[in-house]
Amino acid sequence: MTVGIDWFAFVQVFIAAILAASTVVTFYAIGLRLLVRAGRVPVVVPATFTDALTVMTAKEQKRAAKAAKKAARKNPLSAAQKRVALVGAYCSFVVCGLVVLGGLLLILFNH
């Protein structure tokens, strides 16, 4: 009994994985950038784990939140431009979700 490798199928999977990963990363980065331009700077409080060091202290968290509010006030865009940037950010996140959903559907139904 010999085991054969379908190299064409391997290359297809490799190319699909690279394209999907780069698409998700690109659109997520674009979405975050547009979200910041829209004045909605995401400030994420780090999770605390038992017996683990916290990444940010409470003082650093307050400073980051204050800096985010200050950046939102200094935004030179008009209200309409901010709204367009926000819609663009949400569309970018939707594209990321659709790529992930498409990958899951390929895995589930293309066996």
VMD Tcl script that draws the C-alpha trace (Angstrom):
set ca {
  {0.00 0.00 0.00}
  {1.43 3.36 -0.99}
  {0.39 6.77 0.16}
  {0.15 9.43 -2.52}
  {-0.01 13.14 -1.99}
  {-2.20 15.25 -4.22}
  {0.17 18.18 -4.60}
  {-2.28 20.24 -6.64}
  {-4.84 20.07 -3.83}
  {-2.12 21.01 -1.35}
  {-1.20 24.09 -3.40}
  {-4.88 25.05 -3.70}
  {-5.36 24.90 0.06}
  {-2.14 26.82 0.65}
  {-3.10 29.62 -1.74}
  {-6.64 29.82 -0.33}
  {-5.31 30.05 3.23}
  {-2.81 32.79 2.35}
  {-5.44 34.80 0.46}
  {-8.03 34.46 3.21}
  {-5.58 35.37 5.97}
  {-4.25 38.40 4.13}
  {-7.79 39.54 3.29}
  {-8.91 39.31 6.91}
  {-5.83 41.11 8.23}
  {-6.03 43.84 5.58}
  {-9.71 44.60 6.03}
  {-9.45 44.44 9.82}
  {-6.59 46.96 9.75}
  {-8.56 49.21 7.39}
  {-11.60 48.91 9.65}
  {-9.63 49.88 12.74}
  {-8.06 52.82 10.94}
  {-11.44 54.09 9.76}
  {-12.89 53.55 13.23}
  {-10.19 55.79 14.69}
  {-10.74 58.40 11.95}
  {-14.45 58.37 12.82}
  {-13.55 59.35 16.39}
  {-14.33 55.99 17.97}
  {-10.93 54.98 19.32}
  {-11.22 51.48 20.79}
  {-9.78 51.32 24.29}
  {-9.65 47.73 25.47}
  {-9.21 47.06 29.14}
  {-6.91 44.04 29.55}
  {-8.36 40.95 31.15}
  {-7.09 39.99 34.56}
  {-6.10 36.41 35.09}
  {-5.50 34.57 38.31}
  {-1.80 34.43 39.20}
  {-0.83 36.49 36.16}
  {0.63 39.93 35.71}
  {-1.65 42.58 34.31}
  {-0.50 44.24 31.14}
  {-1.68 47.73 32.08}
  {-2.11 49.29 35.48}
  {-5.27 51.19 36.38}
  {-3.36 54.45 35.97}
  {-2.25 53.48 32.46}
  {-5.83 52.51 31.57}
  {-7.11 55.93 32.66}
  {-4.34 57.64 30.70}
  {-5.22 55.63 27.55}
  {-8.91 56.47 27.90}
  {-8.08 60.17 28.37}
  {-5.81 60.13 25.31}
  {-8.55 58.48 23.25}
  {-11.07 61.16 24.26}
  {-8.56 63.90 23.46}
  {-7.85 62.39 20.03}
  {-11.58 62.19 19.31}
  {-11.98 65.91 20.11}
  {-9.05 66.91 17.88}
  {-10.46 65.08 14.84}
  {-10.40 67.48 11.84}
  {-13.17 65.67 9.94}
  {-16.68 66.99 9.57}
  {-19.66 65.09 10.92}
  {-20.48 63.70 7.46}
  {-16.90 62.53 6.94}
  {-16.91 60.84 10.34}
  {-20.15 59.08 9.44}
  {-18.69 57.85 6.12}
  {-15.57 56.62 7.94}
  {-17.73 54.80 10.49}
  {-19.80 53.11 7.78}
  {-16.59 52.16 5.97}
  {-15.19 50.67 9.19}
  {-18.30 48.59 9.75}
  {-18.24 47.43 6.12}
  {-14.60 46.38 6.53}
  {-15.51 44.35 9.61}
  {-18.40 42.75 7.70}
  {-15.98 41.73 4.94}
  {-13.76 40.10 7.59}
  {-16.73 38.19 8.96}
  {-17.83 37.09 5.49}
  {-14.35 35.77 4.68}
  {-14.31 33.76 7.91}
  {-17.85 32.52 7.28}
  {-16.92 31.56 3.72}
  {-13.95 29.59 5.00}
  {-16.14 27.75 7.50}
  {-18.69 26.95 4.79}
  {-15.92 25.60 2.56}
  {-14.72 23.38 5.37}
  {-18.19 22.13 6.25}
  {-19.68 21.56 2.81}
  {-16.74 20.91 0.49}
  {-15.40 17.64 1.78}
}
mol new
graphics top color blue
foreach p $ca { graphics top sphere $p radius 0.5 }
foreach p [lrange $ca 0 end-1] q [lrange $ca 1 end] { graphics top cylinder $p $q radius 0.2 }
display resetview
